[in-house]
Amino acid sequence: MNGKAFRNVLFLSLIGCIGGSLVGDILGEHFAKIEFLRRTYSIGTAKPLVVDFKVMSFTLGLNFNINLMAIAGIILAIVVYSKIRK
């Protein structure tokens, strides 16, 4: 996989993740039986790293909030990309 193809897959995966997360939130809010679609799982640092030099300070942290529909969106985006590419 060359650099451009990797960027395309990464971009489509990000779009699929955001779209899937939105769909999961909307469906989970309106239908009580599938409320589990709204439940998010946090992956990353609980507290960000703070570096303070008295003159300048910066904060480093990375956190992903993923739900079931976000994962489904990523998978769907990869499948769509593989179909488009052929």
mmCIF file of the C-alpha atoms, coordinates in Angstrom:
data_MODEL
# 
_entry.id   MODEL 
# 
loop_
_atom_site.group_PDB 
_atom_site.id 
_atom_site.type_symbol 
_atom_site.label_atom_id 
_atom_site.label_alt_id 
_atom_site.label_comp_id 
_atom_site.label_asym_id 
_atom_site.label_entity_id 
_atom_site.label_seq_id 
_atom_site.pdbx_PDB_ins_code 
_atom_site.Cartn_x 
_atom_site.Cartn_y 
_atom_site.Cartn_z 
_atom_site.occupancy 
_atom_site.B_iso_or_equiv 
_atom_site.pdbx_formal_charge 
_atom_site.auth_seq_id 
_atom_site.auth_comp_id 
_atom_site.auth_asym_id 
_atom_site.auth_atom_id 
_atom_site.pdbx_PDB_model_num 
ATOM 1  C CA . MET A 1 1  ? 0.000   0.000  0.000  1.00 0.00 ? 1  MET A CA 1 
ATOM 2  C CA . ASN A 1 2  ? 1.531   3.293  -1.055 1.00 0.00 ? 2  ASN A CA 1 
ATOM 3  C CA . GLY A 1 3  ? 1.336   6.559  0.891  1.00 0.00 ? 3  GLY A CA 1 
ATOM 4  C CA . LYS A 1 4  ? -1.663  7.989  -0.958 1.00 0.00 ? 4  LYS A CA 1 
ATOM 5  C CA . ALA A 1 5  ? -3.714  4.821  -0.524 1.00 0.00 ? 5  ALA A CA 1 
ATOM 6  C CA . PHE A 1 6  ? -2.872  4.744  3.184  1.00 0.00 ? 6  PHE A CA 1 
ATOM 7  C CA . ARG A 1 7  ? -3.973  8.375  3.581  1.00 0.00 ? 7  ARG A CA 1 
ATOM 8  C CA . ASN A 1 8  ? -7.236  7.604  1.789  1.00 0.00 ? 8  ASN A CA 1 
ATOM 9  C CA . VAL A 1 9  ? -7.938  4.600  4.028  1.00 0.00 ? 9  VAL A CA 1 
ATOM 10 C CA . LEU A 1 10 ? -7.067  6.627  7.122  1.00 0.00 ? 10 LEU A CA 1 
ATOM 11 C CA . PHE A 1 11 ? -9.312  9.509  6.043  1.00 0.00 ? 11 PHE A CA 1 
ATOM 12 C CA . LEU A 1 12 ? -12.245 7.231  5.203  1.00 0.00 ? 12 LEU A CA 1 
ATOM 13 C CA . SER A 1 13 ? -11.777 5.368  8.492  1.00 0.00 ? 13 SER A CA 1 
ATOM 14 C CA . LEU A 1 14 ? -11.909 8.654  10.379 1.00 0.00 ? 14 LEU A CA 1 
ATOM 15 C CA . ILE A 1 15 ? -15.066 9.686  8.532  1.00 0.00 ? 15 ILE A CA 1 
ATOM 16 C CA . GLY A 1 16 ? -16.574 6.236  9.195  1.00 0.00 ? 16 GLY A CA 1 
ATOM 17 C CA . CYS A 1 17 ? -15.676 6.472  12.878 1.00 0.00 ? 17 CYS A CA 1 
ATOM 18 C CA . ILE A 1 18 ? -17.259 9.905  13.272 1.00 0.00 ? 18 ILE A CA 1 
ATOM 19 C CA . GLY A 1 19 ? -20.336 8.942  11.256 1.00 0.00 ? 19 GLY A CA 1 
ATOM 20 C CA . GLY A 1 20 ? -20.786 5.650  13.091 1.00 0.00 ? 20 GLY A CA 1 
ATOM 21 C CA . SER A 1 21 ? -20.449 7.367  16.441 1.00 0.00 ? 21 SER A CA 1 
ATOM 22 C CA . LEU A 1 22 ? -23.106 9.925  15.485 1.00 0.00 ? 22 LEU A CA 1 
ATOM 23 C CA . VAL A 1 23 ? -25.473 7.204  14.255 1.00 0.00 ? 23 VAL A CA 1 
ATOM 24 C CA . GLY A 1 24 ? -24.929 5.240  17.474 1.00 0.00 ? 24 GLY A CA 1 
ATOM 25 C CA . ASP A 1 25 ? -25.685 8.299  19.592 1.00 0.00 ? 25 ASP A CA 1 
ATOM 26 C CA . ILE A 1 26 ? -28.836 9.120  17.648 1.00 0.00 ? 26 ILE A CA 1 
ATOM 27 C CA . LEU A 1 27 ? -30.163 5.547  17.631 1.00 0.00 ? 27 LEU A CA 1 
ATOM 28 C CA . GLY A 1 28 ? -29.283 4.962  21.282 1.00 0.00 ? 28 GLY A CA 1 
ATOM 29 C CA . GLU A 1 29 ? -31.026 8.165  22.312 1.00 0.00 ? 29 GLU A CA 1 
ATOM 30 C CA . HIS A 1 30 ? -34.281 7.432  20.487 1.00 0.00 ? 30 HIS A CA 1 
ATOM 31 C CA . PHE A 1 31 ? -34.633 3.691  21.063 1.00 0.00 ? 31 PHE A CA 1 
ATOM 32 C CA . ALA A 1 32 ? -34.395 2.322  24.603 1.00 0.00 ? 32 ALA A CA 1 
ATOM 33 C CA . LYS A 1 33 ? -33.674 -1.278 23.578 1.00 0.00 ? 33 LYS A CA 1 
ATOM 34 C CA . ILE A 1 34 ? -30.484 -0.346 21.747 1.00 0.00 ? 34 ILE A CA 1 
ATOM 35 C CA . GLU A 1 35 ? -29.187 2.188  24.242 1.00 0.00 ? 35 GLU A CA 1 
ATOM 36 C CA . PHE A 1 36 ? -25.965 0.144  24.481 1.00 0.00 ? 36 PHE A CA 1 
ATOM 37 C CA . LEU A 1 37 ? -24.937 1.713  21.147 1.00 0.00 ? 37 LEU A CA 1 
ATOM 38 C CA . ARG A 1 38 ? -24.328 5.011  23.001 1.00 0.00 ? 38 ARG A CA 1 
ATOM 39 C CA . ARG A 1 39 ? -21.976 3.492  25.565 1.00 0.00 ? 39 ARG A CA 1 
ATOM 40 C CA . THR A 1 40 ? -18.450 4.683  24.897 1.00 0.00 ? 40 THR A CA 1 
ATOM 41 C CA . TYR A 1 41 ? -15.176 3.146  25.928 1.00 0.00 ? 41 TYR A CA 1 
ATOM 42 C CA . SER A 1 42 ? -12.256 5.417  26.681 1.00 0.00 ? 42 SER A CA 1 
ATOM 43 C CA . ILE A 1 43 ? -8.816  4.443  25.456 1.00 0.00 ? 43 ILE A CA 1 
ATOM 44 C CA . GLY A 1 44 ? -5.884  6.660  26.317 1.00 0.00 ? 44 GLY A CA 1 
ATOM 45 C CA . THR A 1 45 ? -4.407  8.610  29.156 1.00 0.00 ? 45 THR A CA 1 
ATOM 46 C CA . ALA A 1 46 ? -6.628  9.418  32.111 1.00 0.00 ? 46 ALA A CA 1 
ATOM 47 C CA . LYS A 1 47 ? -4.630  12.524 32.966 1.00 0.00 ? 47 LYS A CA 1 
ATOM 48 C CA . PRO A 1 48 ? -2.619  14.407 30.371 1.00 0.00 ? 48 PRO A CA 1 
ATOM 49 C CA . LEU A 1 49 ? 1.097   14.990 30.813 1.00 0.00 ? 49 LEU A CA 1 
ATOM 50 C CA . VAL A 1 50 ? 1.772   18.610 31.784 1.00 0.00 ? 50 VAL A CA 1 
ATOM 51 C CA . VAL A 1 51 ? 5.241   20.054 31.277 1.00 0.00 ? 51 VAL A CA 1 
ATOM 52 C CA . ASP A 1 52 ? 5.823   23.420 32.928 1.00 0.00 ? 52 ASP A CA 1 
ATOM 53 C CA . PHE A 1 53 ? 9.007   25.407 32.300 1.00 0.00 ? 53 PHE A CA 1 
ATOM 54 C CA . LYS A 1 54 ? 7.771   28.494 34.223 1.00 0.00 ? 54 LYS A CA 1 
ATOM 55 C CA . VAL A 1 55 ? 8.111   30.512 31.026 1.00 0.00 ? 55 VAL A CA 1 
ATOM 56 C CA . MET A 1 56 ? 6.145   28.132 28.882 1.00 0.00 ? 56 MET A CA 1 
ATOM 57 C CA . SER A 1 57 ? 4.017   25.088 29.582 1.00 0.00 ? 57 SER A CA 1 
ATOM 58 C CA . PHE A 1 58 ? 2.361   22.526 27.384 1.00 0.00 ? 58 PHE A CA 1 
ATOM 59 C CA . THR A 1 59 ? 0.001   19.627 27.844 1.00 0.00 ? 59 THR A CA 1 
ATOM 60 C CA . LEU A 1 60 ? 0.191   16.284 26.068 1.00 0.00 ? 60 LEU A CA 1 
ATOM 61 C CA . GLY A 1 61 ? -2.641  13.802 26.092 1.00 0.00 ? 61 GLY A CA 1 
ATOM 62 C CA . LEU A 1 62 ? -4.437  11.435 23.794 1.00 0.00 ? 62 LEU A CA 1 
ATOM 63 C CA . ASN A 1 63 ? -7.834  9.899  24.404 1.00 0.00 ? 63 ASN A CA 1 
ATOM 64 C CA . PHE A 1 64 ? -10.170 7.954  22.120 1.00 0.00 ? 64 PHE A CA 1 
ATOM 65 C CA . ASN A 1 65 ? -13.854 7.553  22.977 1.00 0.00 ? 65 ASN A CA 1 
ATOM 66 C CA . ILE A 1 66 ? -15.060 4.645  20.873 1.00 0.00 ? 66 ILE A CA 1 
ATOM 67 C CA . ASN A 1 67 ? -18.469 3.014  20.745 1.00 0.00 ? 67 ASN A CA 1 
ATOM 68 C CA . LEU A 1 68 ? -19.763 -0.035 18.891 1.00 0.00 ? 68 LEU A CA 1 
ATOM 69 C CA . MET A 1 69 ? -21.150 1.915  15.951 1.00 0.00 ? 69 MET A CA 1 
ATOM 70 C CA . ALA A 1 70 ? -17.837 3.771  15.497 1.00 0.00 ? 70 ALA A CA 1 
ATOM 71 C CA . ILE A 1 71 ? -16.112 0.418  15.007 1.00 0.00 ? 71 ILE A CA 1 
ATOM 72 C CA . ALA A 1 72 ? -18.843 -0.616 12.558 1.00 0.00 ? 72 ALA A CA 1 
ATOM 73 C CA . GLY A 1 73 ? -18.321 2.679  10.686 1.00 0.00 ? 73 GLY A CA 1 
ATOM 74 C CA . ILE A 1 74 ? -14.588 2.044  10.403 1.00 0.00 ? 74 ILE A CA 1 
ATOM 75 C CA . ILE A 1 75 ? -15.170 -1.457 9.044  1.00 0.00 ? 75 ILE A CA 1 
ATOM 76 C CA . LEU A 1 76 ? -17.775 -0.168 6.595  1.00 0.00 ? 76 LEU A CA 1 
ATOM 77 C CA . ALA A 1 77 ? -15.416 2.575  5.395  1.00 0.00 ? 77 ALA A CA 1 
ATOM 78 C CA . ILE A 1 78 ? -12.628 0.057  4.747  1.00 0.00 ? 78 ILE A CA 1 
ATOM 79 C CA . VAL A 1 79 ? -15.013 -2.248 2.851  1.00 0.00 ? 79 VAL A CA 1 
ATOM 80 C CA . VAL A 1 80 ? -16.313 0.661  0.764  1.00 0.00 ? 80 VAL A CA 1 
ATOM 81 C CA . TYR A 1 81 ? -12.755 1.757  -0.022 1.00 0.00 ? 81 TYR A CA 1 
ATOM 82 C CA . SER A 1 82 ? -11.787 -1.726 -1.139 1.00 0.00 ? 82 SER A CA 1 
ATOM 83 C CA . LYS A 1 83 ? -14.843 -1.858 -3.442 1.00 0.00 ? 83 LYS A CA 1 
ATOM 84 C CA . ILE A 1 84 ? -14.146 1.609  -4.875 1.00 0.00 ? 84 ILE A CA 1 
ATOM 85 C CA . ARG A 1 85 ? -10.475 0.848  -5.468 1.00 0.00 ? 85 ARG A CA 1 
ATOM 86 C CA . LYS A 1 86 ? -11.180 -2.165 -7.720 1.00 0.00 ? 86 LYS A CA 1 
# 
